[in-house]
Amino acid sequence: MKLAALPNTPEVGALLVADEAAAVQAGADLLLGLRDGHLSLWRPQGHESPVSVDFDGGQLGYRLAADRVRHERLVRAVGKISGNGVVIDATAGLGRDAALLARAGWQVTMLERQPALQALLADGLARTQELAGQMALLAADSVQWLSQHPQIAEVVYLDPMFPERDKSAAIKKDLLWLQWLSASEATDEVAEAQLLHAALSAAQRRVVVKRPLRAPFLGGREAASSLTGKTVRFDIYPC
């Protein structure tokens, strides 16, 4: 796929176009540009709302409330802070899970290798007030970075791209667009096993993996325990 960026956005290796009409003519699937003061992602001439990163609310809304966040399954799966208080979100995406963990009191380092997602995350970090100082972003390949930093964090969190779904099935645009952007990334069992192995080497206490409810374990390695919801589960791998 092609990604078109408007001229007033950071250079992210995309095709620069003057307007949406030029993006359509160029065959771009998505646009990256400024909308309402936020760096945003949207489909040229599409009817969907743009996607941006907002660490102070946005689509997370009430889930970021202090009295609500502790009930999140992700927060429960990660557990209570007992050491350096650092969690690595090694597959940051749009940073929503990272924001929940930061709100729960963790120091969160986000790893993201996709340039457009890096730009969206950096824009969100530049605008956040409530979580400033608790979140950091690194442009890095997760397997390589984690392998080079043994036992750097209490917990490493993984949310690998969900397996592809039938294109006729209903799917949230955010997830669909992330799938488009990450289409070139390996998602086979060998790559998943490498990611899990690297995460286990970088974590002091546990690795938590988000999976679709009925999906196989990441890399074929059975988890010690899981917290399950209606559509997803959080697999826990003690170190």
Secondary structure in CASP SS format (residue, H / E / C, confidence):
PFRMAT SS
TARGET T0000
AUTHOR 0000-0000-0000
METHOD secondary structure of the structure
MODEL  1
M C 1.00
K C 1.00
L E 1.00
A E 1.00
A E 1.00
L C 1.00
P C 1.00
N C 1.00
T C 1.00
P C 1.00
E C 1.00
V C 1.00
G C 1.00
A C 1.00
L E 1.00
L E 1.00
V C 1.00
A C 1.00
D C 1.00
E H 1.00
A H 1.00
A H 1.00
A H 1.00
V H 1.00
Q H 1.00
A C 1.00
G C 1.00
A C 1.00
D C 1.00
L E 1.00
L E 1.00
L E 1.00
G E 1.00
L E 1.00
R E 1.00
D C 1.00
G C 1.00
H E 1.00
L E 1.00
S E 1.00
L E 1.00
W E 1.00
R C 1.00
P C 1.00
Q C 1.00
G C 1.00
H C 1.00
E C 1.00
S C 1.00
P C 1.00
V E 1.00
S C 1.00
V C 1.00
D C 1.00
F C 1.00
D C 1.00
G C 1.00
G H 1.00
Q H 1.00
L H 1.00
G H 1.00
Y H 1.00
R H 1.00
L H 1.00
A C 1.00
A H 1.00
D H 1.00
R H 1.00
V H 1.00
R C 1.00
H C 1.00
E C 1.00
R H 1.00
L H 1.00
V H 1.00
R H 1.00
A H 1.00
V H 1.00
G C 1.00
K C 1.00
I C 1.00
S C 1.00
G C 1.00
N C 1.00
G C 1.00
V E 1.00
V E 1.00
I E 1.00
D E 1.00
A C 1.00
T C 1.00
A C 1.00
G C 1.00
L C 1.00
G C 1.00
R H 1.00
D H 1.00
A H 1.00
A H 1.00
L H 1.00
L H 1.00
A H 1.00
R H 1.00
A C 1.00
G C 1.00
W C 1.00
Q E 1.00
V E 1.00
T E 1.00
M E 1.00
L E 1.00
E E 1.00
R C 1.00
Q C 1.00
P H 1.00
A H 1.00
L H 1.00
Q H 1.00
A H 1.00
L H 1.00
L H 1.00
A H 1.00
D H 1.00
G H 1.00
L H 1.00
A H 1.00
R H 1.00
T C 1.00
Q C 1.00
E C 1.00
L C 1.00
A C 1.00
G C 1.00
Q C 1.00
M E 1.00
A E 1.00
L E 1.00
L E 1.00
A E 1.00
A C 1.00
D C 1.00
S H 1.00
V H 1.00
Q H 1.00
W H 1.00
L H 1.00
S H 1.00
Q C 1.00
H C 1.00
P C 1.00
Q C 1.00
I C 1.00
A E 1.00
E E 1.00
V E 1.00
V E 1.00
Y E 1.00
L E 1.00
D C 1.00
P C 1.00
M C 1.00
F C 1.00
P C 1.00
E C 1.00
R C 1.00
D C 1.00
K C 1.00
S C 1.00
A C 1.00
A C 1.00
I C 1.00
K C 1.00
K H 1.00
D H 1.00
L H 1.00
L H 1.00
W H 1.00
L H 1.00
Q H 1.00
W H 1.00
L H 1.00
S C 1.00
A C 1.00
S C 1.00
E C 1.00
A C 1.00
T C 1.00
D C 1.00
E H 1.00
V H 1.00
A H 1.00
E H 1.00
A H 1.00
Q H 1.00
L H 1.00
L H 1.00
H H 1.00
A H 1.00
A H 1.00
L H 1.00
S H 1.00
A H 1.00
A E 1.00
Q E 1.00
R E 1.00
R E 1.00
V E 1.00
V E 1.00
V E 1.00
K E 1.00
R E 1.00
P E 1.00
L C 1.00
R C 1.00
A C 1.00
P C 1.00
F C 1.00
L H 1.00
G H 1.00
G H 1.00
R C 1.00
E C 1.00
A C 1.00
A C 1.00
S E 1.00
S E 1.00
L E 1.00
T E 1.00
G C 1.00
K C 1.00
T C 1.00
V E 1.00
R E 1.00
F E 1.00
D E 1.00
I E 1.00
Y E 1.00
P E 1.00
C C 1.00
END
